[in-house]
């Protein structure tokens, strides 16, 4: 009986072992089969190292006119191993792949360690990708697809590559093809960009800059690799410094440098912003191109974005871009102040123009995207919108007078609000206070009228409105924020996007190709390959989110129309229907703004100030102060007038093509006839000011900045380390 029971058990065990063996064989066969299948990609890996068959990617505007290239063949500088300092090799290995010289392309020990840490931290924070795998990933341009099969494919190729190349060749080719931010592709371009000024004469054929890097310099560059934007020493110096010091610690731990060298390196200053010189950019709109380039690198990888032979159709309108630059030059060409201009098409959230500074070659810092400037009274439309959404009537009357608002613990602090020169409107409703930008009334509306038990509840509601409109950076909730005194100022691009949601009657528009789809503007709409075919994920679809009640926003826009028709922004008048906007000026006239739009078509913001500081502009406007209703409003009017002319021209071209099609004519010939005979229509009611001294409307009362609430120093994204943000709210009851 016992014997008969054993036989079935033995049979079952035999079957189980056979099945197990077959399973193992199947897995092994599958692995080897996949290894063989991916071997065909090895030639692409080898070619990638030498940039064979690479072609510059080009950027075109919304009408197909070429803007320039995303990089240049001159930026592809290949070095041999002996031309690269051991310091940079050691720094990269220490922070990116400490077991680089021990594993065979795939670090199973590192994978296990990362898995344990991920399980303990309940996150996927730890990575285990080796330098060899990173090189393969870059070569295969697999940034967008991180499926399990793709990761396995990269691991298999990394293993095969290490059978053909030495460790030194792998690290050399990796450094030649990795992206270091600021348009610097490869280690030599990076060394020249960040440390060329520190090593005069380097960069020649005999002495590459990469060959003379000190340990702390190498540590900075190695730290950038993980996130070229987040660790950019020009944009986020605090992040870059912390990351560099971490790399130095790792280098010391792994024996590449001594403890003394580590401490010495950590005491070294980062390269000054003025000494960071990116590779030249071939573009007719360089500020915009640099901004867009970062997005393309993050989405497609540097190799594909720069040298993949792509054609990127942007949202920019070169005609409008040139008009915006000319408008700034016409008013500020001989002034020490400068301007930033951003124009957004409300229908698709496309950036149509971007003026980021006076000259990209000498001042590449983009004020439109990176310059955080105090918004002054241009914040008031968001307070107005918050109040209307809470059901407060726009005809609610408040006294216009000197006010003291208690805040803080048990009301122990006081927020003092006055209007300059002691001029007040007596009493006025919210509509009137908006028209003439009355500080006293707006402070009362925000700190007394809005819902909430505390001042922070009320200011938090305004900050929430701003974020709901699409502004993504932090908004402080200090009392002075109600008049534009933020802990960290606003960027012209972010502010324009938030205003565009007002322009869209509460519909926040974005696109699938936006940096943050659903919550940011769009800068390109299509990416095609060398054959003219749209690449995977290269088509933009518009996204809409009705974040505010449409009727409420239309009411707010109607009130903001009075700013242009009879209030602080009359210099922005161009005779267009449904013009609306708001002026803003900070204390001592350090920053001046005009933001607004034409109906629900287009929105634009103009900021005027000193690019590197918040120097008071008290005599620059015909001997008088620069306020939101002066240069910013005038520049805005010039740009919006150009927008209307361009739209009329496009409408005429479309009509000509339609007529030609109906009559059987050649559409191109008909369009050429229109272009040859086209005269920009006069903008009804718009009269160009004589000089720059057109008076602002009466009464002449200047809006003050709160005396007791001073905005703290801005964070790492301030225009330069020397820039000190002003408190907000200045700019006058009528001067804006």
Residue pairs with C-beta under 8 A, 6 or more apart in sequence:
34 152
34 153
34 156
35 156
35 159
35 160
38 153
38 156
38 157
38 160
39 160
41 140
41 153
41 157
42 157
42 160
42 161
42 164
44 139
44 140
45 135
45 136
45 139
45 140
45 157
45 161
47 53
48 138
48 139
48 177
48 303
49 139
49 173
49 176
49 177
50 78
51 76
51 78
51 307
54 76
54 307
54 308
54 309
55 307
55 308
55 309
55 530
56 69
56 70
56 71
56 72
56 73
56 306
56 307
56 309
57 69
57 70
57 71
57 296
57 304
57 305
57 306
57 307
57 308
57 309
57 310
57 311
57 312
58 66
58 67
58 68
58 69
58 70
58 310
58 311
58 312
59 66
59 67
59 68
59 69
59 70
59 283
59 289
59 292
59 312
59 314
60 66
60 67
60 311
60 312
60 313
60 314
61 67
61 313
61 314
61 316
61 317
61 318
61 321
62 313
62 314
62 315
62 316
62 317
62 350
62 352
62 525
63 317
63 318
64 313
65 318
67 283
67 284
67 285
67 288
67 289
67 314
67 316
67 318
68 281
68 282
68 283
68 284
68 285
68 286
68 289
69 282
69 283
70 289
70 293
70 296
70 305
70 306
70 310
70 312
71 183
71 185
71 279
71 293
71 306
71 307
72 279
72 280
72 281
72 282
74 279
74 280
75 183
75 184
75 185
75 186
75 189
75 279
75 306
76 185
76 186
76 307
77 176
77 186
77 188
77 189
77 208
78 176
78 186
78 188
79 172
79 175
79 176
79 186
79 187
79 188
79 208
79 210
79 211
80 172
81 168
81 169
81 171
81 172
83 188
83 208
83 210
83 211
84 172
84 175
84 187
84 208
84 210
84 211
85 210
85 211
85 212
85 213
85 218
87 213
87 214
87 215
87 217
87 218
88 175
88 187
88 191
88 210
88 213
88 218
88 221
88 222
89 171
89 175
90 218
90 251
90 254
90 256
90 257
91 215
91 218
91 219
91 221
91 222
91 247
91 251
91 256
92 131
92 171
92 174
92 175
92 218
92 222
92 225
93 100
93 101
93 131
93 171
93 254
93 256
94 222
94 247
94 250
94 251
94 253
94 254
94 256
95 222
95 223
95 225
95 226
95 246
95 247
95 250
96 131
96 134
96 222
96 225
96 226
97 107
97 110
97 129
97 130
97 131
97 134
98 250
98 254
99 107
99 109
99 110
99 130
100 130
100 131
100 132
100 167
100 171
101 167
103 109
103 110
103 130
104 159
104 162
105 130
105 132
105 133
105 155
105 158
105 159
105 160
105 161
105 162
106 130
106 133
106 155
106 158
106 159
107 128
107 130
110 128
110 130
111 128
113 126
113 128
114 126
114 127
114 128
115 126
115 128
117 125
117 126
118 124
118 125
118 126
129 137
130 158
131 170
131 171
131 174
132 158
132 161
132 162
132 170
132 174
133 154
133 155
133 158
134 174
134 178
135 158
135 161
135 170
135 173
135 174
135 177
136 154
136 157
136 158
136 161
137 143
137 154
138 177
138 178
138 301
138 302
138 303
139 177
139 303
140 153
140 154
140 157
141 300
141 301
141 303
141 304
141 308
142 150
142 154
142 301
143 298
143 299
143 300
143 301
143 304
144 299
144 300
144 536
144 537
161 170
162 170
165 173
175 186
175 187
175 210
176 186
176 187
176 188
177 185
177 186
177 303
178 186
178 187
178 225
178 302
179 185
179 225
179 228
179 297
179 302
180 186
180 187
180 189
180 190
180 193
180 194
180 221
180 224
180 225
180 228
181 224
181 228
181 229
181 231
181 232
182 193
182 194
182 228
182 232
182 234
182 276
182 278
182 279
183 189
183 193
183 278
183 279
183 281
183 290
183 293
184 190
184 192
184 193
184 194
184 278
184 279
185 302
185 306
187 210
187 221
188 203
188 208
188 209
188 210
189 279
190 210
190 221
190 224
191 202
191 208
191 209
191 210
191 213
191 217
191 221
192 202
192 203
192 209
192 277
192 279
193 276
193 277
193 278
193 279
194 217
194 220
194 221
194 233
194 271
194 276
195 209
195 213
195 217
195 271
196 202
196 203
196 209
196 277
197 271
197 275
197 277
198 217
198 271
198 275
199 209
199 212
201 207
202 208
202 209
202 211
202 212
203 209
213 221
214 265
215 248
215 251
215 256
215 257
215 261
215 265
216 244
216 248
216 264
216 265
216 266
216 268
219 244
219 245
219 247
219 248
219 251
219 265
220 233
220 240
220 243
220 244
220 247
220 270
220 271
222 247
223 231
223 240
223 243
223 244
223 246
223 247
224 231
224 232
224 233
224 240
224 243
226 243
228 294
228 297
229 235
229 236
229 294
229 298
230 236
230 239
231 239
231 240
231 243
232 240
233 240
233 241
233 270
233 271
233 276
234 273
234 276
234 365
235 370
235 716
235 717
236 716
236 717
237 270
237 716
237 721
238 715
238 716
239 716
240 270
241 270
244 265
244 266
244 270
245 265
245 266
248 257
248 261
248 262
248 265
248 266
249 262
251 257
251 262
252 258
252 259
252 261
252 262
257 265
273 365
273 720
273 721
278 290
278 364
280 361
281 289
281 290
281 360
283 289
284 318
284 321
285 316
285 318
285 321
285 354
286 360
286 361
286 364
287 354
287 355
287 356
287 357
287 360
287 364
287 366
287 368
287 369
288 314
288 316
288 321
288 351
288 354
288 356
288 523
290 360
290 364
290 366
291 354
291 356
291 366
291 368
291 369
291 523
292 312
292 314
292 523
292 524
293 305
295 515
295 523
295 524
296 305
296 312
296 524
296 527
297 305
297 306
298 515
299 305
299 513
299 537
300 308
300 310
300 527
304 310
308 529
309 529
309 530
310 527
310 528
310 529
310 530
310 535
311 527
311 528
311 529
311 532
312 524
312 526
312 527
313 524
313 525
313 526
313 527
313 528
314 523
314 524
314 525
315 345
315 348
315 350
315 351
315 352
315 522
315 523
315 524
315 525
316 351
316 352
316 353
316 354
316 523
317 352
317 353
317 646
319 642
319 646
320 343
320 352
320 353
320 639
320 642
320 643
320 646
321 352
321 353
321 354
321 355
323 353
323 638
323 639
323 642
323 643
323 646
324 341
324 343
324 353
324 355
324 639
324 642
325 355
326 638
327 341
327 635
327 638
327 639
327 642
328 338
328 339
328 341
328 355
328 635
330 638
331 339
331 631
331 634
331 635
331 638
331 692
332 338
332 339
332 608
332 631
332 635
335 620
336 610
336 615
336 620
337 608
337 609
337 610
337 617
337 620
337 626
337 631
338 357
338 358
338 367
338 608
338 609
338 610
338 611
339 355
339 606
339 607
339 608
339 631
339 632
339 635
340 355
340 356
340 357
340 367
340 368
340 371
340 492
340 606
340 607
341 353
341 354
341 355
341 368
341 492
341 604
341 605
341 606
341 607
341 635
341 639
342 351
342 353
342 354
342 355
342 368
342 492
342 493
342 495
342 496
342 604
342 605
343 351
343 352
343 353
343 354
343 496
343 602
343 603
343 604
343 639
343 643
344 350
344 351
344 352
344 496
344 497
344 500
344 521
344 602
344 603
344 604
345 352
345 601
345 602
346 500
346 503
346 504
346 509
346 597
346 600
346 601
346 602
346 603
347 509
347 542
347 601
348 509
348 511
348 522
348 525
348 540
348 542
349 497
349 500
349 509
349 510
349 511
349 514
349 520
349 521
349 522
349 542
350 511
350 521
350 522
350 523
350 525
351 493
351 521
351 522
351 523
352 602
352 643
353 604
353 639
354 368
354 369
354 493
355 368
356 365
356 366
356 367
356 368
356 369
357 363
357 364
357 365
357 366
357 367
357 611
358 611
363 611
365 371
365 611
365 719
365 720
367 373
367 492
367 607
367 611
367 719
368 491
368 492
368 493
369 491
369 492
369 493
370 491
370 717
370 719
371 489
371 491
371 492
371 607
371 611
371 718
371 719
372 473
372 488
372 489
372 490
372 491
372 714
372 715
372 717
372 718
372 719
372 725
373 489
373 490
373 491
373 492
373 591
373 607
373 609
373 614
373 719
373 725
374 484
374 485
374 486
374 489
374 490
374 586
374 590
374 591
374 614
374 711
374 725
374 726
374 727
374 728
375 484
375 486
375 489
375 490
375 495
375 584
375 591
375 593
375 728
376 483
376 484
376 584
376 585
376 586
376 591
376 592
376 593
376 628
376 703
376 728
376 729
376 730
376 731
377 437
377 439
377 442
377 483
377 484
377 582
377 583
377 584
377 585
377 628
377 703
377 728
377 729
377 730
377 731
377 736
378 484
378 495
378 582
378 583
378 584
378 593
378 594
378 595
378 605
378 628
379 462
379 466
379 481
379 482
379 483
379 484
379 486
379 584
379 728
380 434
380 437
380 442
380 484
380 582
380 584
381 434
381 499
381 502
381 556
381 560
381 582
382 462
382 465
382 466
382 469
382 498
383 442
383 445
383 446
383 450
383 462
383 465
383 482
384 394
384 430
384 434
384 556
384 559
384 560
385 465
385 469
385 502
385 548
385 552
385 553
385 556
386 450
386 461
386 462
386 464
386 465
387 394
387 430
387 445
387 449
387 450
388 394
388 552
388 555
388 556
389 465
389 548
389 549
389 552
390 450
390 451
390 461
392 430
392 445
392 449
392 450
393 430
394 429
394 430
394 431
394 555
394 559
395 429
395 430
395 431
396 429
396 430
396 445
396 449
397 427
397 428
397 429
398 427
398 428
398 429
398 430
398 433
398 440
398 441
398 444
398 445
398 449
399 426
399 427
399 440
399 441
399 444
400 419
400 424
400 425
400 426
400 427
400 428
400 433
400 438
400 440
400 441
401 424
401 440
402 416
402 417
402 418
402 419
402 422
402 424
402 440
403 416
403 417
403 418
403 440
403 443
403 444
404 414
404 415
404 416
404 417
405 414
405 415
405 417
405 443
405 447
405 448
405 455
405 479
406 412
406 413
406 414
406 415
407 413
407 414
407 415
407 447
407 454
407 455
407 479
408 455
413 708
414 708
415 443
415 447
415 455
415 479
415 480
415 706
415 708
415 709
416 706
416 707
416 708
417 439
417 440
417 443
417 483
417 704
417 706
418 439
418 440
418 704
418 707
419 438
419 439
419 440
419 701
419 702
419 703
419 704
419 733
420 701
420 702
420 703
420 704
420 730
420 732
421 701
421 702
423 699
423 700
423 701
423 702
423 733
424 438
424 440
424 701
424 733
425 432
425 433
425 436
425 438
425 441
425 733
428 436
428 438
428 441
430 441
430 445
430 559
431 559
431 562
432 438
432 441
433 441
433 442
433 445
434 559
434 560
434 562
434 563
434 567
434 582
435 559
435 562
435 563
435 566
435 567
435 568
436 567
436 568
436 699
436 701
436 733
436 734
437 563
437 567
437 568
437 582
437 583
437 703
437 731
437 732
437 733
437 734
437 736
438 703
438 733
439 483
439 703
439 704
439 729
439 733
442 482
442 483
443 482
443 483
443 706
446 458
446 459
446 462
446 482
447 455
447 458
447 459
447 479
447 482
450 458
450 461
450 462
451 457
451 458
451 461
452 458
452 460
452 461
455 479
456 477
459 477
459 478
459 479
459 481
459 482
460 477
462 475
462 481
462 482
463 475
463 476
463 477
463 481
466 475
466 498
467 475
468 501
468 508
468 547
468 548
469 497
469 498
469 499
469 501
469 502
469 508
469 547
469 548
470 494
470 497
470 498
470 500
470 501
470 508
470 510
470 519
470 520
470 521
471 490
471 494
471 495
471 497
471 498
472 494
472 516
472 519
472 520
473 488
473 490
473 491
473 494
473 717
474 487
474 488
475 481
475 486
476 486
476 487
476 488
476 711
478 485
478 486
478 487
478 709
478 711
479 706
479 709
480 486
480 705
480 706
480 709
480 710
480 711
480 727
480 728
480 729
481 728
482 729
483 703
483 705
483 706
483 727
483 728
483 729
484 584
484 586
484 727
484 728
484 729
485 705
485 706
485 709
485 710
485 711
485 726
485 727
485 728
485 729
486 711
486 725
486 728
487 711
487 712
487 714
487 715
488 714
488 715
488 717
488 718
488 725
489 591
489 714
489 718
489 725
492 605
492 606
492 607
493 521
495 593
495 595
495 605
496 521
496 595
496 603
496 604
496 605
497 520
497 521
499 595
499 596
499 597
499 603
499 605
500 509
500 521
500 597
500 603
501 507
501 508
501 509
501 547
501 548
502 553
502 556
502 557
502 560
502 597
502 603
503 557
503 580
503 597
503 599
503 600
503 601
503 602
503 603
504 600
505 548
505 550
505 553
505 554
505 557
505 600
506 546
506 547
506 548
506 549
506 550
506 552
506 553
507 544
507 545
507 546
507 547
507 550
508 518
508 519
508 544
508 545
508 546
508 547
509 542
509 543
509 544
510 516
510 517
510 518
510 519
510 520
510 521
510 522
510 542
510 543
510 545
511 517
511 522
511 525
511 540
511 541
511 542
511 543
512 539
512 540
512 541
512 543
513 522
513 524
513 525
513 538
513 539
513 540
514 520
514 521
514 522
514 523
514 543
517 543
518 543
518 545
522 540
524 540
525 539
525 540
526 534
526 538
526 539
526 540
527 534
527 535
527 538
528 534
528 535
528 538
529 535
557 578
557 580
558 580
560 580
560 581
560 582
560 596
561 578
561 579
561 580
563 569
563 580
563 581
563 582
563 583
563 596
563 736
564 570
564 572
564 573
564 579
564 580
564 581
564 596
565 573
565 579
566 697
567 697
567 734
567 736
568 583
568 627
568 628
568 629
568 696
568 697
568 731
568 732
568 733
568 734
568 735
568 736
569 581
569 582
569 583
569 594
569 596
569 628
569 629
569 633
569 736
570 629
570 633
570 696
570 697
571 629
571 630
571 633
571 634
571 637
571 689
571 694
571 696
572 579
572 581
572 594
572 596
572 629
572 633
572 634
572 636
572 637
572 640
573 579
573 637
573 685
573 686
574 637
574 640
574 641
574 644
574 683
574 685
574 686
575 683
575 684
575 685
575 686
576 598
576 599
576 640
576 644
576 683
577 598
577 599
578 598
578 599
579 596
579 597
579 598
579 640
580 596
580 597
581 594
581 595
581 596
581 597
581 633
581 636
582 594
582 595
582 596
582 628
582 736
583 592
583 593
583 594
583 627
583 628
583 629
583 632
583 633
583 731
583 735
583 736
584 591
584 592
584 593
584 594
584 595
584 628
584 728
584 731
584 736
585 591
585 592
585 593
585 625
585 626
585 627
585 628
585 703
585 730
585 731
585 732
585 735
585 736
586 592
586 614
586 705
586 726
586 727
586 728
586 729
586 730
586 731
587 704
587 705
587 726
587 727
587 728
587 729
587 730
588 614
588 616
588 618
588 726
588 730
589 616
589 617
589 618
589 625
589 626
589 627
589 730
589 731
590 609
590 610
590 614
590 615
590 616
590 617
590 726
591 607
591 608
591 609
591 614
591 726
592 607
592 608
592 609
592 617
592 626
592 627
592 628
592 630
592 631
592 632
592 731
593 605
593 606
593 607
593 608
593 628
593 632
594 605
594 606
594 628
594 629
594 632
594 633
594 635
594 636
594 736
595 603
595 604
595 605
595 606
596 603
596 604
596 636
597 603
597 604
598 640
598 643
598 644
602 640
602 643
604 636
604 639
604 640
604 643
606 631
606 632
606 633
606 635
606 636
606 639
607 632
608 617
608 626
608 631
608 632
608 635
609 615
609 617
610 617
611 719
611 720
612 719
612 720
612 722
612 723
613 720
613 722
613 723
613 724
614 723
614 724
614 725
614 726
616 625
617 625
617 626
618 624
618 625
618 626
619 625
620 626
620 631
621 627
621 630
621 631
621 692
621 693
622 691
622 692
622 693
624 630
625 702
625 735
627 696
627 702
627 731
627 732
627 735
627 736
628 731
628 735
628 736
629 696
629 731
629 732
629 734
629 735
629 736
630 692
630 696
630 735
631 692
633 736
634 689
634 692
634 694
637 686
641 683
641 686
644 681
644 683
645 680
645 681
645 683
648 680
648 681
649 678
649 680
652 674
652 678
653 671
653 674
653 675
656 667
656 670
656 671
656 673
656 674
657 667
657 670
657 671
659 665
659 670
660 666
660 667
660 669
660 670
660 671
661 667
696 732
696 734
696 735
696 736
697 734
698 734
699 733
699 734
700 732
700 734
700 735
701 732
701 733
701 734
701 735
702 730
702 731
702 732
702 733
702 735
703 729
703 730
703 731
703 732
703 733
703 735
703 736
704 729
704 730
705 726
705 727
705 728
705 729
705 730
706 727
706 729
709 727
710 727
711 725
711 726
711 727
711 728
712 725
713 724
713 725
714 723
714 724
714 725
718 725
